Amino acid sequence: MPAGNEWEADKLKSQGNVRFREGDYDGAEGYYSQAIVKNPNNPLLFTNRANARMKQEKWEGVIDDCIRSIEILKENMKAFWFLAQAQLAINHPNEALSSALTAYDLCTTSPTQTKDAATISALVLKCKKAKWDIRERERIRRRGDLLAELEQHLEDAHKRELFSIDERIASSEIGKVEGTEEKQELKQEYEKKIQELRTAFAISDPENMQKREVPDYLIDGITFEIMHDPVVTKNGRSYERATLIEHLKRSATDPLTREPLSIKELRPNIHLKEACEEFLKANSGWVYDCAEGEVDRDTRWAHLCSL
């Protein structure tokens, strides 16, 4: 590629960065698109445009940009991070969880990108809970046809309202910012109605209709599974003992903060261990289903590298 094209692409990217910082995400997207035409082999240009599109909730465009970026650079933490957020936004939690875990793996093994580890860890947990929530919805729906029918009516009505807002934006009846605010209000109202509906059914059939959840504080920050033998580090963060020790054998640092950490500094978290044991005992009939159908990391990585 001629050096001139790369220089022009960098100049267009810089102009896009200015628009992005100013909050003009549509303008930023335009400059990044022009830069990609000049230099289509730069993976960073695609992640920049994906970020601009993400701010505008153009989820399909975000996914396309992230995949194209990963095709150029396999170990692309930022692309997997953005990809997970877009997949979660379009209600594909299984794919989102896989992408988020890959971003987390890349982040925690990189000497330069570890500052994002805590943020990506939170995204992994969010994807996992979204995946579990869908399974819970299906389980609850199977318990009652009436609840399923009413939830479907609410969901269909919500989709129609969102489509109506998109049409108003397309016809310039309202602006993108106003449209986004209306979507957020509708989402909150929809989620409130769903929760109120489930609560009403749960009261009428508490044994089978109550939504089942795993508290965040019981989940290990490395494997994202429920802990059995938690230990606490000097900065107050708890992990599953076995997985943290395995990590420390490879790198004597906290997995998320990257602060120096040794095995001898770990202390049993007795109260958290008791809480984990109590939860597992009280929920032994269903709690292990949380991990059912998970794809192991080697298989997931092989699949993503083939994109």
TAKA-V720659 format. One record per residue. N is the residue number from 0. RES is the residue in three letters. PSI is psi in whole degrees, -180 to 180 (* if undefined). D_FIRST is the distance of its C-alpha to the first C-alpha in Angstrom with 1 decimal. Layout:
{{N RES PSI D_FIRST} {N RES PSI D_FIRST}}
This chain:
{{0 MET 133 0.0} {1 PRO 142 3.8} {2 ALA -30 6.4} {3 GLY -38 8.4} {4 ASN -40 7.0} {5 GLU -41 7.6} {6 TRP -44 10.8} {7 GLU -38 11.8} {8 ALA -43 11.5} {9 ASP -38 13.6} {10 LYS -43 16.0} {11 LEU -38 16.5} {12 LYS -43 17.1} {13 SER -41 19.7} {14 GLN -38 21.4} {15 GLY -39 21.6} {16 ASN -38 23.1} {17 VAL -47 25.7} {18 ARG -39 26.7} {19 PHE -46 27.0} {20 ARG -29 29.3} {21 GLU -7 31.3} {22 GLY 7 31.9} {23 ASP 79 30.0} {24 TYR -32 28.3} {25 ASP -43 27.7} {26 GLY -40 26.0} {27 ALA -42 23.9} {28 GLU -40 22.8} {29 GLY -45 21.8} {30 TYR -41 19.5} {31 TYR -37 17.9} {32 SER -42 17.4} {33 GLN -38 15.7} {34 ALA -38 13.4} {35 ILE -37 12.7} {36 VAL -40 11.8} {37 LYS -36 9.1} {38 ASN 81 7.9} {39 PRO 0 9.9} {40 ASN 9 9.3} {41 ASN 109 11.3} {42 PRO -27 14.9} {43 LEU -31 16.6} {44 LEU -37 15.7} {45 PHE -38 17.6} {46 THR -33 20.5} {47 ASN -46 20.7} {48 ARG -36 21.1} {49 ALA -41 23.4} {50 ASN -42 25.5} {51 ALA -41 25.8} {52 ARG -34 26.8} {53 MET -39 29.2} {54 LYS -24 31.0} {55 GLN 4 31.6} {56 GLU 35 32.7} {57 LYS 73 30.1} {58 TRP -41 30.5} {59 GLU -39 28.9} {60 GLY -38 25.7} {61 VAL -47 25.8} {62 ILE -44 26.2} {63 ASP -45 23.4} {64 ASP -42 20.9} {65 CYS -42 22.4} {66 ILE -41 22.2} {67 ARG -36 18.5} {68 SER -41 17.9} {69 ILE -33 20.2} {70 GLU -32 18.4} {71 ILE -41 15.3} {72 LEU 106 17.7} {73 LYS -51 21.2} {74 GLU 72 23.2} {75 ASN 86 22.4} {76 MET -47 25.7} {77 LYS -38 24.9} {78 ALA -43 23.7} {79 PHE -35 26.8} {80 TRP -51 28.9} {81 PHE -39 27.8} {82 LEU -44 28.0} {83 ALA -42 31.6} {84 GLN -40 32.7} {85 ALA -43 31.5} {86 GLN -38 33.1} {87 LEU -38 36.3} {88 ALA -32 36.3} {89 ILE 17 36.4} {90 ASN 44 39.1} {91 HIS 70 37.4} {92 PRO -31 38.8} {93 ASN -49 38.5} {94 GLU -39 34.7} {95 ALA -42 34.6} {96 LEU -43 36.6} {97 SER -45 34.4} {98 SER -41 31.2} {99 ALA -40 33.2} {100 LEU -37 34.6} {101 THR -42 31.1} {102 ALA -41 30.0} {103 TYR -45 33.2} {104 ASP -47 32.8} {105 LEU -38 29.3} {106 CYS -46 30.7} {107 THR -13 33.8} {108 THR 1 32.2} {109 SER 136 29.5} {110 PRO -12 30.6} {111 THR -15 28.6} {112 GLN 9 29.0} {113 THR -15 32.8} {114 LYS -20 33.7} {115 ASP 1 33.0} {116 ALA -46 35.2} {117 ALA -40 38.3} {118 THR -43 36.5} {119 ILE -36 34.9} {120 SER -42 38.2} {121 ALA -37 39.9} {122 LEU -40 37.4} {123 VAL -48 38.1} {124 LEU -38 41.8} {125 LYS -42 41.4} {126 CYS -41 39.6} {127 LYS -41 42.4} {128 LYS -35 45.1} {129 ALA -41 43.5} {130 LYS -45 43.5} {131 TRP -38 47.1} {132 ASP -39 48.1} {133 ILE -42 47.1} {134 ARG -37 49.2} {135 GLU -39 52.0} {136 ARG -43 51.9} {137 GLU -39 52.2} {138 ARG -46 55.0} {139 ILE -38 56.9} {140 ARG -39 56.3} {141 ARG -22 57.9} {142 ARG -20 60.9} {143 GLY 114 61.6} {144 ASP -34 60.8} {145 LEU -44 61.9} {146 LEU -43 59.5} {147 ALA -44 56.7} {148 GLU -43 57.6} {149 LEU -40 57.9} {150 GLU -39 54.6} {151 GLN -40 52.9} {152 HIS -44 54.5} {153 LEU -41 53.2} {154 GLU -44 49.7} {155 ASP -42 49.7} {156 ALA -40 51.0} {157 HIS -43 48.3} {158 LYS -38 45.5} {159 ARG -40 47.2} {160 GLU -40 47.3} {161 LEU -41 43.7} {162 PHE -38 42.8} {163 SER -40 45.0} {164 ILE -42 43.2} {165 ASP -39 39.8} {166 GLU -40 41.4} {167 ARG -35 42.8} {168 ILE -45 39.4} {169 ALA -34 37.8} {170 SER 6 40.7} {171 SER 19 40.3} {172 GLU -36 43.9} {173 ILE 160 42.7} {174 GLY 170 39.7} {175 LYS -40 37.2} {176 VAL -46 38.8} {177 GLU -40 42.3} {178 GLY -41 41.2} {179 THR -41 39.8} {180 GLU -41 43.1} {181 GLU -38 45.2} {182 LYS -41 43.3} {183 GLN -41 44.0} {184 GLU -42 47.7} {185 LEU -39 47.9} {186 LYS -45 46.4} {187 GLN -41 48.9} {188 GLU -41 51.7} {189 TYR -47 50.7} {190 GLU -35 50.5} {191 LYS -43 53.9} {192 LYS -42 55.5} {193 ILE -45 54.2} {194 GLN -41 55.6} {195 GLU -38 58.9} {196 LEU -46 59.2} {197 ARG -37 58.6} {198 THR -42 61.0} {199 ALA -42 63.7} {200 PHE -34 63.3} {201 ALA -37 63.1} {202 ILE -37 66.4} {203 SER -25 68.0} {204 ASP 70 66.7} {205 PRO -30 65.7} {206 GLU -38 65.5} {207 ASN -19 62.9} {208 MET -10 61.2} {209 GLN 133 60.2} {210 LYS 135 56.5} {211 ARG 132 55.8} {212 GLU 151 53.4} {213 VAL 120 52.4} {214 PRO 142 52.5} {215 ASP -37 49.4} {216 TYR -11 51.3} {217 LEU -4 52.2} {218 ILE 131 48.6} {219 ASP 139 46.9} {220 GLY -1 43.6} {221 ILE -51 42.0} {222 THR -18 43.1} {223 PHE 32 43.9} {224 GLU 166 47.2} {225 ILE 135 50.8} {226 MET 151 52.0} {227 HIS -35 55.0} {228 ASP 73 55.4} {229 PRO 144 53.6} {230 VAL 154 53.3} {231 VAL 140 52.5} {232 THR 176 50.4} {233 LYS -19 51.4} {234 ASN 7 49.4} {235 GLY 3 51.3} {236 ARG 139 48.7} {237 SER 144 50.0} {238 TYR 164 48.4} {239 GLU 131 49.8} {240 ARG -52 51.2} {241 ALA -45 49.9} {242 THR -35 46.2} {243 LEU -41 46.2} {244 ILE -42 47.7} {245 GLU -41 45.1} {246 HIS -44 42.4} {247 LEU -25 44.2} {248 LYS -30 44.4} {249 ARG -36 40.6} {250 SER 120 40.1} {251 ALA 56 43.0} {252 THR 157 41.8} {253 ASP 133 42.6} {254 PRO -30 40.1} {255 LEU -42 39.4} {256 THR -20 40.2} {257 ARG 16 39.1} {258 GLU 148 42.3} {259 PRO 137 44.0} {260 LEU 137 46.3} {261 SER 161 48.6} {262 ILE -37 50.7} {263 LYS -15 53.9} {264 GLU -8 53.1} {265 LEU 144 53.1} {266 ARG 140 56.2} {267 PRO 137 57.5} {268 ASN 86 57.2} {269 ILE -46 60.7} {270 HIS -40 60.9} {271 LEU -37 57.5} {272 LYS -42 58.5} {273 GLU -39 61.7} {274 ALA -41 59.8} {275 CYS -46 57.5} {276 GLU -42 60.5} {277 GLU -42 62.4} {278 PHE -45 59.6} {279 LEU -39 58.9} {280 LYS -42 62.7} {281 ALA -22 63.1} {282 ASN 27 60.1} {283 SER -21 60.2} {284 GLY -19 60.5} {285 TRP -20 57.0} {286 VAL -30 54.9} {287 TYR -11 53.4} {288 ASP -17 51.9} {289 CYS -35 49.3} {290 ALA -2 47.4} {291 GLU 131 48.1} {292 GLY 5 45.1} {293 GLU 145 42.7} {294 VAL 132 39.8} {295 ASP 157 39.6} {296 ARG -37 36.5} {297 ASP -43 35.4} {298 THR -43 35.6} {299 ARG -44 33.8} {300 TRP -41 30.9} {301 ALA -40 30.6} {302 HIS -44 30.4} {303 LEU -32 27.8} {304 CYS -17 25.5} {305 SER 0 25.8} {306 LEU * 24.3}}
